[in-house]
Amino acid sequence: MTTENNNSYTVKVYHGYGHKHNLIVFGHVFSGKPFLRKKYSNKTLFNILHIIRLFFINPLPAVKIRLQWRNQSIHGTTAADGFFKFEWESDTDVPAGWHPVTVDLLNENGGISSTGEGKIFIPHITQYGFISDIDDTVLISHSSSTFKRLRVLFTKNPRTRKAFEDVVNHYQLLSQAHTEPDVPNPFFYVSSSEWNLYNDLDDFFNHNGLPKGAFLLNEIKQWHQLFKTGKTKHHGKLIRVARILDAFPKQRFVLLGDNSQSDPEIYAAVANKYPEKIAAIYIRNINKEKQLATEEMMTSVQNKNIPTCIFLDNEEAISHSKVIGLIE
C-alpha cells in the first residue's frame, strides 16, 4: 500500500471512504523505512519481535503533504503525532468501488520526498451499512484481561489469530442483505486498537474472508506505550461512529460490538442521537459479569423500534437477524 521514493521517509495511507461530496482519507508520515511482515511463523519470539517493531516508530510532525485525487491537489500538514486527515469534495462524479489516491511528502523546495498510495472506498447506496468493533467482536482478543490480551497479541500472527465461530458467515450474510451480489453493503471497522496494528488487522480480515471495508483505529502509540495497547479512552470511538453516520445520510446502520469494554454505552448513545438511522444493535456477551448492565444499557435506547441482540455466539446472532428480516 505504501510506495517509497526515499527510504528516509514513509507515507502511510489508510483506506478512506466517502462519496462525491464528502471524501475522507487518513494516514501517517514517519521517518525511516516501515517494517513490513515478509513471512509468518509460529515461533513466539518471532511474533513478539514483529509486534515490538510496529511500535518503534518515529512520526514526523508539522511536515507539508499533498493529496492527489484525480485532477485535484490538496495541501495539508501533519499533526504532532505525524497523523494527517484529508476531507474534500470531488469535482467529478465518483462511481461505487475502490479508487486510488496518493499522498506526497513535500520537501522545503516543494519537491517530493516520498509518496504513499492508498484507496478510497465509495459504497453503493444500499439499504444498510454496518459498523463493527474488532477486538472481542470479530477477533478473539481477551480485552478485559491484560495478561491474556498481551499473550495473544505477542504470540500469534494474522494467520494464526482466531475469529469467533460463525462470525465470518454472519458478516458475509449481512454484506449481501437486501442487495445484489455485486453491490455489497458497506462495512466500517471502528476499533480502539492503534494504527500501529493496521497492516496486521487488514491481513487478518483478508485471510479469514471477512467483508472488505474501511478501518478507523485509534491514535498511534510509541514503544514505551506498548503495554497500553487497546487501552485508550473510548470517546474518540463515539466520534468516529457519528462521522460515518453523518457521511452516509441515505443508509441505515447496524452496530455490532461486545461488552468487554464500552460498546454498549457508545452504541446506546449513538442510537439515542440518531434514532432513525440505526436498524439494529448486536452485542457479544463476552463478559457475563456485565450482562445485566448490558441489558440495562440496551433498554435505555429510546427508540424501542430498534431491535437489540445480546448474544453468546454468532449462530444466535444469525437467527436473530433472520427473525427481524435483516437477512433471509
LOBADO-859383 format. One record per residue (C-alpha): residue number from 1; residue in three letters; x, y, z. Coordinates in steps of 0.05 Angstrom, whole numbers, plus 5000, padded with zeros to 4 digits. Example, Ala and Ser with C-alpha at 12.3 -4.5 7.8 and 13.67 -1.06 7.14 Angstrom:
2
+-----+---------+------+------+------+
: num : residuo :    x :    y :    z :
+-----+---------+------+------+------+
:   1 :     ALA : 5246 : 4910 : 5156 :
:   2 :     SER : 5273 : 4979 : 5143 :
+-----+---------+------+------+------+
# end
This chain:
328
+-----+---------+------+------+------+
: num : residuo :    x :    y :    z :
+-----+---------+------+------+------+
:   1 :     MET : 5000 : 5000 : 5000 :
:   2 :     THR : 5058 : 5047 : 5013 :
:   3 :     THR : 5106 : 5067 : 4958 :
:   4 :     GLU : 5172 : 5099 : 4977 :
:   5 :     ASN : 5214 : 5146 : 4936 :
:   6 :     ASN : 5262 : 5157 : 4993 :
:   7 :     ASN : 5279 : 5104 : 5046 :
:   8 :     SER : 5288 : 5161 : 5097 :
:   9 :     TYR : 5213 : 5174 : 5099 :
:  10 :     THR : 5148 : 5134 : 5096 :
:  11 :     VAL : 5079 : 5160 : 5078 :
:  12 :     LYS : 5028 : 5110 : 5102 :
:  13 :     VAL : 4958 : 5119 : 5072 :
:  14 :     TYR : 4900 : 5080 : 5103 :
:  15 :     HIS : 4835 : 5061 : 5068 :
:  16 :     GLY : 4790 : 5122 : 5063 :
:  17 :     TYR : 4715 : 5127 : 5050 :
:  18 :     GLY : 4660 : 5173 : 5028 :
:  19 :     HIS : 4621 : 5196 : 4967 :
:  20 :     LYS : 4628 : 5252 : 4917 :
:  21 :     HIS : 4611 : 5307 : 4966 :
:  22 :     ASN : 4648 : 5281 : 5026 :
:  23 :     LEU : 4713 : 5242 : 5016 :
:  24 :     ILE : 4758 : 5226 : 5075 :
:  25 :     VAL : 4827 : 5193 : 5078 :
:  26 :     PHE : 4875 : 5184 : 5137 :
:  27 :     GLY : 4949 : 5168 : 5144 :
:  28 :     HIS : 5015 : 5179 : 5179 :
:  29 :     VAL : 5084 : 5204 : 5159 :
:  30 :     PHE : 5144 : 5170 : 5191 :
:  31 :     SER : 5218 : 5178 : 5190 :
:  32 :     GLY : 5253 : 5115 : 5165 :
:  33 :     LYS : 5232 : 5054 : 5127 :
:  34 :     PRO : 5169 : 5017 : 5151 :
:  35 :     PHE : 5173 : 4946 : 5178 :
:  36 :     LEU : 5131 : 4900 : 5135 :
:  37 :     ARG : 5117 : 4827 : 5151 :
:  38 :     LYS : 5151 : 4783 : 5099 :
:  39 :     LYS : 5136 : 4715 : 5129 :
:  40 :     TYR : 5091 : 4681 : 5181 :
:  41 :     SER : 5118 : 4639 : 5237 :
:  42 :     ASN : 5091 : 4600 : 5296 :
:  43 :     LYS : 5152 : 4618 : 5336 :
:  44 :     THR : 5134 : 4661 : 5396 :
:  45 :     LEU : 5199 : 4701 : 5394 :
:  46 :     PHE : 5189 : 4719 : 5321 :
:  47 :     ASN : 5119 : 4745 : 5333 :
:  48 :     ILE : 5140 : 4783 : 5395 :
:  49 :     LEU : 5195 : 4819 : 5356 :
:  50 :     HIS : 5146 : 4835 : 5300 :
:  51 :     ILE : 5096 : 4869 : 5347 :
:  52 :     ILE : 5151 : 4907 : 5383 :
:  53 :     ARG : 5178 : 4934 : 5317 :
:  54 :     LEU : 5109 : 4961 : 5300 :
:  55 :     PHE : 5115 : 5007 : 5360 :
:  56 :     PHE : 5186 : 5030 : 5346 :
:  57 :     ILE : 5166 : 5087 : 5301 :
:  58 :     ASN : 5186 : 5160 : 5291 :
:  59 :     PRO : 5126 : 5202 : 5268 :
:  60 :     LEU : 5141 : 5267 : 5232 :
:  61 :     PRO : 5101 : 5326 : 5259 :
:  62 :     ALA : 5085 : 5391 : 5222 :
:  63 :     VAL : 5111 : 5368 : 5154 :
:  64 :     LYS : 5079 : 5390 : 5089 :
:  65 :     ILE : 5039 : 5339 : 5049 :
:  66 :     ARG : 4997 : 5339 : 4986 :
:  67 :     LEU : 4939 : 5294 : 4967 :
:  68 :     GLN : 4930 : 5277 : 4894 :
:  69 :     TRP : 4859 : 5256 : 4875 :
:  70 :     ARG : 4846 : 5251 : 4800 :
:  71 :     ASN : 4859 : 5322 : 4775 :
:  72 :     GLN : 4855 : 5354 : 4844 :
:  73 :     SER : 4913 : 5372 : 4890 :
:  74 :     ILE : 4901 : 5388 : 4964 :
:  75 :     HIS : 4955 : 5411 : 5012 :
:  76 :     GLY : 4959 : 5397 : 5086 :
:  77 :     THR : 5005 : 5389 : 5146 :
:  78 :     THR : 5015 : 5330 : 5194 :
:  79 :     ALA : 4995 : 5334 : 5267 :
:  80 :     ALA : 5041 : 5326 : 5327 :
:  81 :     ASP : 5039 : 5250 : 5320 :
:  82 :     GLY : 5051 : 5250 : 5245 :
:  83 :     PHE : 4977 : 5238 : 5231 :
:  84 :     PHE : 4940 : 5270 : 5173 :
:  85 :     LYS : 4869 : 5273 : 5151 :
:  86 :     PHE : 4843 : 5300 : 5085 :
:  87 :     GLU : 4769 : 5315 : 5076 :
:  88 :     TRP : 4746 : 5344 : 5010 :
:  89 :     GLU : 4694 : 5345 : 4955 :
:  90 :     SER : 4708 : 5313 : 4888 :
:  91 :     ASP : 4698 : 5357 : 4827 :
:  92 :     THR : 4680 : 5296 : 4785 :
:  93 :     ASP : 4629 : 5240 : 4794 :
:  94 :     VAL : 4655 : 5182 : 4835 :
:  95 :     PRO : 4626 : 5113 : 4820 :
:  96 :     ALA : 4619 : 5060 : 4874 :
:  97 :     GLY : 4681 : 5018 : 4886 :
:  98 :     TRP : 4754 : 5027 : 4908 :
:  99 :     HIS : 4792 : 5085 : 4879 :
: 100 :     PRO : 4867 : 5101 : 4883 :
: 101 :     VAL : 4894 : 5162 : 4919 :
: 102 :     THR : 4965 : 5185 : 4933 :
: 103 :     VAL : 4996 : 5230 : 4986 :
: 104 :     ASP : 5063 : 5263 : 4975 :
: 105 :     LEU : 5112 : 5286 : 5029 :
: 106 :     LEU : 5139 : 5352 : 5005 :
: 107 :     ASN : 5209 : 5379 : 5020 :
: 108 :     GLU : 5228 : 5452 : 5033 :
: 109 :     ASN : 5232 : 5466 : 4958 :
: 110 :     GLY : 5164 : 5437 : 4943 :
: 111 :     GLY : 5193 : 5373 : 4914 :
: 112 :     ILE : 5170 : 5303 : 4932 :
: 113 :     SER : 5210 : 5267 : 4986 :
: 114 :     SER : 5165 : 5206 : 4989 :
: 115 :     THR : 5097 : 5182 : 4964 :
: 116 :     GLY : 5045 : 5137 : 4995 :
: 117 :     GLU : 4989 : 5102 : 4957 :
: 118 :     GLY : 4921 : 5084 : 4985 :
: 119 :     LYS : 4849 : 5072 : 4966 :
: 120 :     ILE : 4783 : 5105 : 4980 :
: 121 :     PHE : 4720 : 5063 : 4989 :
: 122 :     ILE : 4657 : 5090 : 4956 :
: 123 :     PRO : 4599 : 5046 : 4976 :
: 124 :     HIS : 4538 : 5033 : 4934 :
: 125 :     ILE : 4476 : 5067 : 4960 :
: 126 :     THR : 4444 : 5006 : 4993 :
: 127 :     GLN : 4392 : 4999 : 5047 :
: 128 :     TYR : 4441 : 4982 : 5102 :
: 129 :     GLY : 4511 : 4997 : 5126 :
: 130 :     PHE : 4548 : 4961 : 5181 :
: 131 :     ILE : 4594 : 4988 : 5236 :
: 132 :     SER : 4632 : 4936 : 5274 :
: 133 :     ASP : 4682 : 4934 : 5331 :
: 134 :     ILE : 4740 : 4887 : 5321 :
: 135 :     ASP : 4771 : 4862 : 5387 :
: 136 :     ASP : 4726 : 4810 : 5421 :
: 137 :     THR : 4672 : 4824 : 5370 :
: 138 :     VAL : 4705 : 4793 : 5309 :
: 139 :     LEU : 4775 : 4776 : 5333 :
: 140 :     ILE : 4787 : 4736 : 5398 :
: 141 :     SER : 4829 : 4786 : 5438 :
: 142 :     HIS : 4813 : 4778 : 5513 :
: 143 :     SER : 4809 : 4854 : 5520 :
: 144 :     SER : 4785 : 4851 : 5592 :
: 145 :     SER : 4848 : 4814 : 5615 :
: 146 :     THR : 4914 : 4850 : 5606 :
: 147 :     PHE : 4956 : 4786 : 5611 :
: 148 :     LYS : 4913 : 4745 : 5562 :
: 149 :     ARG : 4908 : 4804 : 5514 :
: 150 :     LEU : 4983 : 4814 : 5511 :
: 151 :     ARG : 4996 : 4739 : 5507 :
: 152 :     VAL : 4952 : 4733 : 5445 :
: 153 :     LEU : 4980 : 4796 : 5414 :
: 154 :     PHE : 5052 : 4776 : 5424 :
: 155 :     THR : 5048 : 4701 : 5408 :
: 156 :     LYS : 5002 : 4700 : 5348 :
: 157 :     ASN : 5004 : 4728 : 5278 :
: 158 :     PRO : 4948 : 4749 : 5230 :
: 159 :     ARG : 4944 : 4679 : 5201 :
: 160 :     THR : 4941 : 4643 : 5268 :
: 161 :     ARG : 4896 : 4690 : 5308 :
: 162 :     LYS : 4825 : 4665 : 5314 :
: 163 :     ALA : 4758 : 4695 : 5294 :
: 164 :     PHE : 4696 : 4676 : 5332 :
: 165 :     GLU : 4658 : 4617 : 5305 :
: 166 :     ASP : 4608 : 4635 : 5251 :
: 167 :     VAL : 4626 : 4709 : 5252 :
: 168 :     VAL : 4652 : 4705 : 5180 :
: 169 :     ASN : 4587 : 4672 : 5159 :
: 170 :     HIS : 4545 : 4724 : 5195 :
: 171 :     TYR : 4583 : 4783 : 5166 :
: 172 :     GLN : 4581 : 4754 : 5095 :
: 173 :     LEU : 4506 : 4746 : 5101 :
: 174 :     LEU : 4500 : 4817 : 5126 :
: 175 :     SER : 4543 : 4842 : 5068 :
: 176 :     GLN : 4491 : 4814 : 5020 :
: 177 :     ALA : 4429 : 4834 : 5060 :
: 178 :     HIS : 4374 : 4864 : 5016 :
: 179 :     THR : 4422 : 4879 : 4959 :
: 180 :     GLU : 4452 : 4847 : 4896 :
: 181 :     PRO : 4514 : 4802 : 4897 :
: 182 :     ASP : 4556 : 4853 : 4860 :
: 183 :     VAL : 4531 : 4910 : 4905 :
: 184 :     PRO : 4553 : 4891 : 4976 :
: 185 :     ASN : 4533 : 4932 : 5036 :
: 186 :     PRO : 4589 : 4975 : 5064 :
: 187 :     PHE : 4627 : 4955 : 5126 :
: 188 :     PHE : 4665 : 5001 : 5173 :
: 189 :     TYR : 4710 : 4972 : 5227 :
: 190 :     VAL : 4718 : 5020 : 5285 :
: 191 :     SER : 4765 : 4999 : 5340 :
: 192 :     SER : 4804 : 5022 : 5400 :
: 193 :     SER : 4865 : 4986 : 5372 :
: 194 :     GLU : 4920 : 5033 : 5348 :
: 195 :     TRP : 4940 : 5049 : 5276 :
: 196 :     ASN : 5005 : 5011 : 5292 :
: 197 :     LEU : 4966 : 4947 : 5281 :
: 198 :     TYR : 4932 : 4968 : 5216 :
: 199 :     ASN : 4971 : 4921 : 5169 :
: 200 :     ASP : 4962 : 4861 : 5215 :
: 201 :     LEU : 4887 : 4873 : 5222 :
: 202 :     ASP : 4878 : 4883 : 5147 :
: 203 :     ASP : 4917 : 4818 : 5136 :
: 204 :     PHE : 4873 : 4781 : 5187 :
: 205 :     PHE : 4809 : 4805 : 5154 :
: 206 :     ASN : 4832 : 4786 : 5084 :
: 207 :     HIS : 4858 : 4718 : 5107 :
: 208 :     ASN : 4792 : 4700 : 5141 :
: 209 :     GLY : 4748 : 4724 : 5084 :
: 210 :     LEU : 4712 : 4779 : 5123 :
: 211 :     PRO : 4678 : 4834 : 5083 :
: 212 :     LYS : 4727 : 4886 : 5059 :
: 213 :     GLY : 4716 : 4955 : 5089 :
: 214 :     ALA : 4747 : 5017 : 5118 :
: 215 :     PHE : 4784 : 5015 : 5184 :
: 216 :     LEU : 4780 : 5072 : 5234 :
: 217 :     LEU : 4830 : 5059 : 5290 :
: 218 :     ASN : 4858 : 5097 : 5349 :
: 219 :     GLU : 4918 : 5143 : 5359 :
: 220 :     ILE : 4985 : 5113 : 5344 :
: 221 :     LYS : 5029 : 5093 : 5403 :
: 222 :     GLN : 5104 : 5093 : 5415 :
: 223 :     TRP : 5145 : 5035 : 5442 :
: 224 :     HIS : 5140 : 5058 : 5514 :
: 225 :     GLN : 5064 : 5055 : 5509 :
: 226 :     LEU : 5064 : 4984 : 5480 :
: 227 :     PHE : 5034 : 4951 : 5542 :
: 228 :     LYS : 4976 : 5001 : 5540 :
: 229 :     THR : 4955 : 4978 : 5470 :
: 230 :     GLY : 4879 : 4974 : 5464 :
: 231 :     LYS : 4871 : 5012 : 5530 :
: 232 :     THR : 4851 : 5081 : 5508 :
: 233 :     LYS : 4793 : 5128 : 5521 :
: 234 :     HIS : 4732 : 5110 : 5481 :
: 235 :     HIS : 4703 : 5179 : 5468 :
: 236 :     GLY : 4741 : 5181 : 5403 :
: 237 :     LYS : 4705 : 5118 : 5381 :
: 238 :     LEU : 4638 : 5152 : 5391 :
: 239 :     ILE : 4660 : 5210 : 5348 :
: 240 :     ARG : 4684 : 5163 : 5293 :
: 241 :     VAL : 4618 : 5126 : 5291 :
: 242 :     ALA : 4580 : 5191 : 5288 :
: 243 :     ARG : 4622 : 5216 : 5230 :
: 244 :     ILE : 4605 : 5153 : 5190 :
: 245 :     LEU : 4531 : 5163 : 5202 :
: 246 :     ASP : 4536 : 5236 : 5181 :
: 247 :     ALA : 4575 : 5218 : 5118 :
: 248 :     PHE : 4521 : 5169 : 5093 :
: 249 :     PRO : 4453 : 5201 : 5105 :
: 250 :     LYS : 4416 : 5154 : 5058 :
: 251 :     GLN : 4433 : 5089 : 5094 :
: 252 :     ARG : 4411 : 5059 : 5159 :
: 253 :     PHE : 4464 : 5025 : 5201 :
: 254 :     VAL : 4472 : 4962 : 5242 :
: 255 :     LEU : 4520 : 4968 : 5300 :
: 256 :     LEU : 4560 : 4907 : 5323 :
: 257 :     GLY : 4603 : 4904 : 5385 :
: 258 :     ASP : 4616 : 4869 : 5451 :
: 259 :     ASN : 4612 : 4884 : 5525 :
: 260 :     SER : 4686 : 4874 : 5543 :
: 261 :     GLN : 4695 : 4950 : 5544 :
: 262 :     SER : 4648 : 5008 : 5525 :
: 263 :     ASP : 4610 : 4987 : 5463 :
: 264 :     PRO : 4541 : 4982 : 5497 :
: 265 :     GLU : 4547 : 5053 : 5524 :
: 266 :     ILE : 4574 : 5080 : 5458 :
: 267 :     TYR : 4521 : 5046 : 5415 :
: 268 :     ALA : 4464 : 5066 : 5462 :
: 269 :     ALA : 4488 : 5138 : 5458 :
: 270 :     VAL : 4492 : 5134 : 5382 :
: 271 :     ALA : 4422 : 5103 : 5377 :
: 272 :     ASN : 4393 : 5158 : 5421 :
: 273 :     LYS : 4427 : 5213 : 5379 :
: 274 :     TYR : 4408 : 5181 : 5312 :
: 275 :     PRO : 4343 : 5143 : 5328 :
: 276 :     GLU : 4321 : 5137 : 5256 :
: 277 :     LYS : 4390 : 5118 : 5230 :
: 278 :     ILE : 4401 : 5054 : 5270 :
: 279 :     ALA : 4369 : 4990 : 5244 :
: 280 :     ALA : 4394 : 4942 : 5298 :
: 281 :     ILE : 4447 : 4933 : 5353 :
: 282 :     TYR : 4486 : 4869 : 5366 :
: 283 :     ILE : 4528 : 4860 : 5429 :
: 284 :     ARG : 4570 : 4798 : 5441 :
: 285 :     ASN : 4565 : 4777 : 5514 :
: 286 :     ILE : 4639 : 4767 : 5523 :
: 287 :     ASN : 4637 : 4788 : 5596 :
: 288 :     LYS : 4579 : 4753 : 5632 :
: 289 :     GLU : 4591 : 4795 : 5694 :
: 290 :     LYS : 4569 : 4855 : 5652 :
: 291 :     GLN : 4507 : 4821 : 5623 :
: 292 :     LEU : 4457 : 4856 : 5668 :
: 293 :     ALA : 4489 : 4924 : 5657 :
: 294 :     THR : 4490 : 4910 : 5582 :
: 295 :     GLU : 4416 : 4892 : 5583 :
: 296 :     GLU : 4401 : 4956 : 5621 :
: 297 :     MET : 4441 : 4997 : 5571 :
: 298 :     MET : 4403 : 4967 : 5513 :
: 299 :     THR : 4337 : 4982 : 5549 :
: 300 :     SER : 4359 : 5055 : 5553 :
: 301 :     VAL : 4354 : 5061 : 5477 :
: 302 :     GLN : 4296 : 5108 : 5470 :
: 303 :     ASN : 4272 : 5085 : 5402 :
: 304 :     LYS : 4240 : 5018 : 5421 :
: 305 :     ASN : 4234 : 5001 : 5347 :
: 306 :     ILE : 4309 : 4988 : 5344 :
: 307 :     PRO : 4320 : 4913 : 5354 :
: 308 :     THR : 4376 : 4894 : 5401 :
: 309 :     CYS : 4410 : 4827 : 5410 :
: 310 :     ILE : 4458 : 4806 : 5465 :
: 311 :     PHE : 4488 : 4740 : 5442 :
: 312 :     LEU : 4539 : 4688 : 5462 :
: 313 :     ASP : 4556 : 4662 : 5393 :
: 314 :     ASN : 4542 : 4684 : 5321 :
: 315 :     GLU : 4494 : 4627 : 5308 :
: 316 :     GLU : 4447 : 4662 : 5357 :
: 317 :     ALA : 4460 : 4729 : 5323 :
: 318 :     ILE : 4446 : 4699 : 5254 :
: 319 :     SER : 4379 : 4671 : 5279 :
: 320 :     HIS : 4361 : 4739 : 5307 :
: 321 :     SER : 4380 : 4773 : 5241 :
: 322 :     LYS : 4332 : 4725 : 5205 :
: 323 :     VAL : 4276 : 4737 : 5254 :
: 324 :     ILE : 4278 : 4813 : 5245 :
: 325 :     GLY : 4285 : 4806 : 5170 :
: 326 :     LEU : 4355 : 4834 : 5166 :
: 327 :     ILE : 4378 : 4772 : 5128 :
: 328 :     GLU : 4338 : 4720 : 5091 :
+-----+---------+------+------+------+
# end
